[in-house]
Amino acid sequence: MPYKGVSLPITKDQLNGIFKKYDKDGDGKISKQELKLAFKEMGLNFPGLRAGRAIRHADINEDGYINEEEMGQLVTYASRWGVKIY
């Protein structure tokens, strides 16, 4: 079931939970592919395009991945699309 609406701010614990849920390979960072799958699961249109844009926006250290420190930036950016975090 797609998530819609916005529920911010979210806590550090919630951020960590989201990060762990979508870090499928457990390497401590979220790849574009993992983010694409997450956005698809959330019911967003064009998950691949959105994943690329989100990585470019939130990837502060420019390594091509989202780490735990960058997760807040990612959530803020994704909230523009009506993603609701539970």
C-alpha angles and dihedrals in degrees: 000000000000120000117232134176130039128273110180148190100047128189128252088249091054090049091051091049092051091047093051092046094056099035088091098175094042095232093135096254138073117237126208089256092052090048091049090054091047092052091047090051089051090056097247120156117241096015094177094052092045092048091055093048092045092051091050091049100044103031098099096172091045096229093133094252139085113239128189093270091054095046094093090057090050094050092048091050094046092049087071088071095055098261112162118208116211 
